[in-house]
Amino acid sequence: MKVCKECNINKSIDLFYGLQGECKECTKLRVKKNSDRVGTGYDFSEKGIVRVMYKTQKRNNKLRGFGVMEYTKKEFSEWLYKNNFKMIFDNWVLSGNVKDMKPSADRLDDFVGYKLSNLRLCTWLDNKEHQYRDIRNGEGTGGKRCKSLLKLNDDSCVICEYVSYSSAQRDVGHSLEYAIKKGIKCKSGFYWKYK
C-alpha cells in the first residue's frame, strides 16, 4: 500500500506508475488539466517539432546502446534549419499535418547512433520507406533482424534464397514454421532452412 501525495488516499501499489508519488488516477487528471490549459498548439509548432524530434533521438540513442548524444538541442535545431527544415515543416502544415509529410531525421547508417554526420532530414514517409528497403534488402539493423531462408528441393539443392522468413511466407502463401522446425516438406513440396 502507498499514500498518494495528491489525493492523500492509501492505495494499492499497482495503482501507481513505478516510483511516482501520485496515483494513476491523479496523474491522468493532472495531465488532462495541463493539456486543457496549454492545448496542443506547441506540439504542432516548429519549436515543438524540434523538441519532440530531439527528445525521441535522446531516448532511442540510449535504448539502442549508443549512450549520450554528441550534440545539443540547439546544435540540432541549427542543423535542421541548414537542411531545409522550414520547407518540410511548411509543406507538412499545408498538408493539414498529415503524418507522412511530417519532418523526420533519419540515420544514414543504422549501426551508428545519432550524430549530425549520420543524419538526413526527410519526411516521416521517406524515413519509413528507408527502413522497409533495408528490411527487404537485408541491410541496416532492420535487415540484420532478418534471417535469410533457403528453399530446397528433394536433393537438398538450393532453389531460391529469401532475405527473410516473411518474404518467403509471402511468396508461398502459407506458414513455413512447422516445416522448418521438423525438417520436413511444406505443403507446397519444398524443404526450408535458415542460411
C-alpha positions as a LaTeX table, in Angstrom:
\begin{tabular}{lrrr}
\hline
Residue & $x$ (\AA) & $y$ (\AA) & $z$ (\AA) \\
\hline
Met1 & 0.00 & 0.00 & 0.00 \\
Lys2 & 1.07 & 3.56 & $-0.67$ \\
Val3 & $-0.34$ & 7.02 & 0.06 \\
Cys4 & $-0.89$ & 9.25 & $-2.98$ \\
Lys5 & 0.78 & 12.63 & $-2.46$ \\
Glu6 & $-2.03$ & 14.32 & $-4.41$ \\
Cys7 & $-5.26$ & 12.85 & $-3.03$ \\
Asn8 & $-3.76$ & 11.55 & 0.27 \\
Ile9 & $-5.56$ & 8.21 & $-0.08$ \\
Asn10 & $-3.83$ & 4.95 & 0.82 \\
Lys11 & $-3.99$ & 2.81 & $-2.34$ \\
Ser12 & $-2.62$ & $-0.47$ & $-3.67$ \\
Ile13 & 0.89 & $-0.19$ & $-5.12$ \\
Asp14 & $-0.34$ & $-1.37$ & $-8.55$ \\
Leu15 & $-2.39$ & 1.84 & $-8.81$ \\
Phe16 & 0.84 & 3.87 & $-9.18$ \\
Tyr17 & 3.20 & 4.34 & $-12.14$ \\
Gly18 & 6.50 & 2.89 & $-10.89$ \\
Leu19 & 8.03 & 5.01 & $-8.12$ \\
Gln20 & 5.87 & 8.04 & $-8.84$ \\
Gly21 & 4.32 & 9.64 & $-5.75$ \\
Glu22 & 0.86 & 10.23 & $-7.19$ \\
Cys23 & $-1.58$ & 7.51 & $-8.19$ \\
Lys24 & $-2.51$ & 6.77 & $-11.80$ \\
Glu25 & $-5.90$ & 8.45 & $-11.41$ \\
Cys26 & $-4.38$ & 11.71 & $-10.10$ \\
Thr27 & $-1.67$ & 11.60 & $-12.78$ \\
Lys28 & $-4.29$ & 11.31 & $-15.53$ \\
Leu29 & $-6.28$ & 14.21 & $-14.07$ \\
Arg30 & $-3.15$ & 16.39 & $-13.83$ \\
Val31 & $-2.13$ & 15.62 & $-17.41$ \\
Lys32 & $-5.66$ & 16.32 & $-18.71$ \\
Lys33 & $-5.84$ & 19.66 & $-16.83$ \\
Asn34 & $-2.46$ & 20.67 & $-18.21$ \\
Ser35 & $-3.45$ & 19.62 & $-21.73$ \\
Asp36 & $-6.70$ & 21.61 & $-21.49$ \\
Arg37 & $-4.77$ & 24.65 & $-20.26$ \\
Val38 & $-1.91$ & 24.52 & $-22.75$ \\
Gly39 & $-3.59$ & 22.86 & $-25.71$ \\
Thr40 & $-1.72$ & 21.06 & $-28.47$ \\
Gly41 & $-0.58$ & 24.12 & $-30.39$ \\
Tyr42 & 3.01 & 23.87 & $-29.20$ \\
Asp43 & 3.28 & 20.25 & $-30.38$ \\
Phe44 & 2.49 & 21.43 & $-33.90$ \\
Ser45 & 4.81 & 24.45 & $-33.87$ \\
Glu46 & 8.34 & 24.49 & $-35.30$ \\
Lys47 & 9.86 & 24.61 & $-31.80$ \\
Gly48 & 7.57 & 21.80 & $-30.62$ \\
Ile49 & 8.52 & 19.52 & $-33.50$ \\
Val50 & 12.25 & 20.17 & $-32.94$ \\
Arg51 & 11.82 & 19.42 & $-29.22$ \\
Val52 & 9.99 & 16.14 & $-29.87$ \\
Met53 & 12.50 & 15.03 & $-32.51$ \\
Tyr54 & 15.45 & 15.74 & $-30.23$ \\
Lys55 & 13.82 & 14.12 & $-27.18$ \\
Thr56 & 13.00 & 11.00 & $-29.22$ \\
Gln57 & 16.56 & 10.77 & $-30.52$ \\
Lys58 & 17.98 & 11.01 & $-26.98$ \\
Arg59 & 15.69 & 8.24 & $-25.76$ \\
Asn60 & 16.34 & 5.97 & $-28.76$ \\
Asn61 & 20.10 & 6.52 & $-28.61$ \\
Lys62 & 20.14 & 5.22 & $-25.01$ \\
Leu63 & 17.75 & 2.33 & $-25.71$ \\
Arg64 & 19.89 & 1.17 & $-28.65$ \\
Gly65 & 23.03 & 1.26 & $-26.53$ \\
Phe66 & 24.72 & 4.25 & $-28.21$ \\
Gly67 & 24.89 & 6.29 & $-24.99$ \\
Val68 & 24.68 & 10.07 & $-24.76$ \\
Met69 & 24.31 & 12.08 & $-27.97$ \\
Glu70 & 27.18 & 14.29 & $-29.12$ \\
Tyr71 & 25.05 & 17.32 & $-29.96$ \\
Thr72 & 22.74 & 19.64 & $-28.06$ \\
Lys73 & 19.18 & 20.58 & $-28.96$ \\
Lys74 & 20.46 & 23.99 & $-30.11$ \\
Glu75 & 23.03 & 22.38 & $-32.43$ \\
Phe76 & 20.37 & 20.00 & $-33.74$ \\
Ser77 & 18.00 & 22.90 & $-34.37$ \\
Glu78 & 20.71 & 24.79 & $-36.31$ \\
Trp79 & 21.44 & 21.65 & $-38.34$ \\
Leu80 & 17.74 & 21.26 & $-39.16$ \\
Tyr81 & 17.37 & 24.80 & $-40.49$ \\
Lys82 & 20.54 & 24.43 & $-42.60$ \\
Asn83 & 18.96 & 21.34 & $-44.16$ \\
Asn84 & 15.57 & 22.77 & $-45.30$ \\
Phe85 & 13.58 & 22.08 & $-42.14$ \\
Lys86 & 11.46 & 25.19 & $-42.74$ \\
Met87 & 10.39 & 23.99 & $-46.19$ \\
Ile88 & 9.50 & 20.46 & $-44.99$ \\
Phe89 & 7.70 & 21.88 & $-41.95$ \\
Asp90 & 5.68 & 24.33 & $-44.08$ \\
Asn91 & 4.69 & 21.53 & $-46.51$ \\
Trp92 & 3.57 & 19.42 & $-43.53$ \\
Val93 & 1.41 & 22.30 & $-42.25$ \\
Leu94 & $-0.07$ & 22.86 & $-45.75$ \\
Ser95 & $-0.93$ & 19.15 & $-45.93$ \\
Gly96 & $-3.09$ & 19.54 & $-42.80$ \\
Asn97 & $-0.46$ & 17.84 & $-40.62$ \\
Val98 & $-0.58$ & 14.55 & $-42.50$ \\
Lys99 & 1.75 & 12.15 & $-40.64$ \\
Asp100 & 3.60 & 11.01 & $-43.80$ \\
Met101 & 4.62 & 14.63 & $-44.52$ \\
Lys102 & 5.96 & 15.38 & $-41.01$ \\
Pro103 & 9.67 & 16.29 & $-40.74$ \\
Ser104 & 11.90 & 13.42 & $-39.63$ \\
Ala105 & 15.63 & 12.92 & $-39.02$ \\
Asp106 & 16.76 & 9.60 & $-40.47$ \\
Arg107 & 20.04 & 7.86 & $-39.59$ \\
Leu108 & 22.04 & 7.04 & $-42.71$ \\
Asp109 & 23.81 & 4.11 & $-41.02$ \\
Asp110 & 21.56 & 2.25 & $-38.57$ \\
Phe111 & 24.54 & 0.65 & $-36.84$ \\
Val112 & 25.70 & 4.10 & $-35.68$ \\
Gly113 & 23.88 & 6.28 & $-33.16$ \\
Tyr114 & 22.54 & 9.77 & $-33.66$ \\
Lys115 & 25.35 & 12.04 & $-34.91$ \\
Leu116 & 24.82 & 15.06 & $-37.12$ \\
Ser117 & 27.16 & 13.50 & $-39.69$ \\
Asn118 & 24.94 & 10.39 & $-39.72$ \\
Leu119 & 21.61 & 12.17 & $-40.30$ \\
Arg120 & 19.50 & 13.24 & $-43.22$ \\
Leu121 & 16.40 & 15.38 & $-42.98$ \\
Cys122 & 13.38 & 13.92 & $-44.73$ \\
Thr123 & 9.67 & 13.30 & $-44.25$ \\
Trp124 & 8.27 & 10.63 & $-41.96$ \\
Leu125 & 7.23 & 8.60 & $-45.05$ \\
Asp126 & 10.77 & 8.74 & $-46.52$ \\
Asn127 & 12.17 & 7.53 & $-43.20$ \\
Lys128 & 9.69 & 4.64 & $-43.04$ \\
Glu129 & 10.40 & 3.64 & $-46.65$ \\
His130 & 14.15 & 3.67 & $-45.90$ \\
Gln131 & 13.52 & 1.14 & $-43.11$ \\
Tyr132 & 11.36 & $-1.04$ & $-45.38$ \\
Arg133 & 14.08 & $-1.02$ & $-48.09$ \\
Asp134 & 16.67 & $-2.09$ & $-45.51$ \\
Ile135 & 14.46 & $-4.95$ & $-44.35$ \\
Arg136 & 13.73 & $-6.15$ & $-47.90$ \\
Asn137 & 17.41 & $-5.91$ & $-48.91$ \\
Gly138 & 18.77 & $-7.39$ & $-45.68$ \\
Glu139 & 20.67 & $-4.17$ & $-44.85$ \\
Gly140 & 20.91 & $-2.00$ & $-41.74$ \\
Thr141 & 19.50 & $-3.01$ & $-38.37$ \\
Gly142 & 16.14 & $-3.75$ & $-39.98$ \\
Gly143 & 17.82 & $-6.18$ & $-42.35$ \\
Lys144 & 20.04 & $-7.61$ & $-39.62$ \\
Arg145 & 17.00 & $-8.90$ & $-37.78$ \\
Cys146 & 16.00 & $-10.81$ & $-40.91$ \\
Lys147 & 17.40 & $-14.30$ & $-41.31$ \\
Ser148 & 17.90 & $-15.48$ & $-44.87$ \\
Leu149 & 15.80 & $-18.55$ & $-45.72$ \\
Leu150 & 16.69 & $-21.19$ & $-48.28$ \\
Lys151 & 14.17 & $-23.08$ & $-50.38$ \\
Leu152 & 15.44 & $-26.61$ & $-51.17$ \\
Asn153 & 14.37 & $-29.43$ & $-53.47$ \\
Asp154 & 14.37 & $-33.19$ & $-52.61$ \\
Asp155 & 18.14 & $-33.41$ & $-53.31$ \\
Ser156 & 18.86 & $-30.56$ & $-50.83$ \\
Cys157 & 19.86 & $-28.25$ & $-53.69$ \\
Val158 & 19.08 & $-24.57$ & $-53.17$ \\
Ile159 & 16.31 & $-23.44$ & $-55.49$ \\
Cys160 & 15.88 & $-19.96$ & $-54.12$ \\
Glu161 & 17.08 & $-17.70$ & $-51.29$ \\
Tyr162 & 14.83 & $-15.24$ & $-49.48$ \\
Val163 & 16.08 & $-12.29$ & $-47.41$ \\
Ser164 & 13.68 & $-13.17$ & $-44.60$ \\
Tyr165 & 11.12 & $-15.65$ & $-43.37$ \\
Ser166 & 8.38 & $-13.07$ & $-44.04$ \\
Ser167 & 9.36 & $-12.62$ & $-47.69$ \\
Ala168 & 9.37 & $-16.41$ & $-48.22$ \\
Gln169 & 6.00 & $-16.77$ & $-46.50$ \\
Arg170 & 4.51 & $-14.01$ & $-48.66$ \\
Asp171 & 5.79 & $-15.78$ & $-51.79$ \\
Val172 & 4.45 & $-19.26$ & $-50.97$ \\
Gly173 & 1.29 & $-18.03$ & $-49.27$ \\
His174 & 1.41 & $-20.13$ & $-46.10$ \\
Ser175 & 3.33 & $-20.61$ & $-42.85$ \\
Leu176 & 6.66 & $-22.43$ & $-43.03$ \\
Glu177 & 7.45 & $-22.67$ & $-39.31$ \\
Tyr178 & 6.45 & $-26.32$ & $-38.83$ \\
Ala179 & 8.36 & $-27.48$ & $-41.92$ \\
Ile180 & 11.49 & $-25.60$ & $-40.82$ \\
Lys181 & 11.36 & $-26.91$ & $-37.23$ \\
Lys182 & 10.69 & $-30.54$ & $-38.22$ \\
Gly183 & 12.88 & $-30.58$ & $-41.35$ \\
Ile184 & 10.00 & $-31.86$ & $-43.48$ \\
Lys185 & 8.47 & $-30.78$ & $-46.76$ \\
Cys186 & 5.98 & $-27.94$ & $-46.58$ \\
Lys187 & 2.59 & $-28.32$ & $-48.26$ \\
Ser188 & 3.96 & $-26.79$ & $-51.49$ \\
Gly189 & 6.51 & $-29.64$ & $-51.71$ \\
Phe190 & 9.78 & $-27.96$ & $-50.69$ \\
Tyr191 & 12.20 & $-28.11$ & $-47.79$ \\
Trp192 & 13.23 & $-24.95$ & $-45.97$ \\
Lys193 & 16.16 & $-23.99$ & $-43.76$ \\
Tyr194 & 17.80 & $-20.85$ & $-42.45$ \\
Lys195 & 21.04 & $-19.90$ & $-44.17$ \\
\hline
\end{tabular}
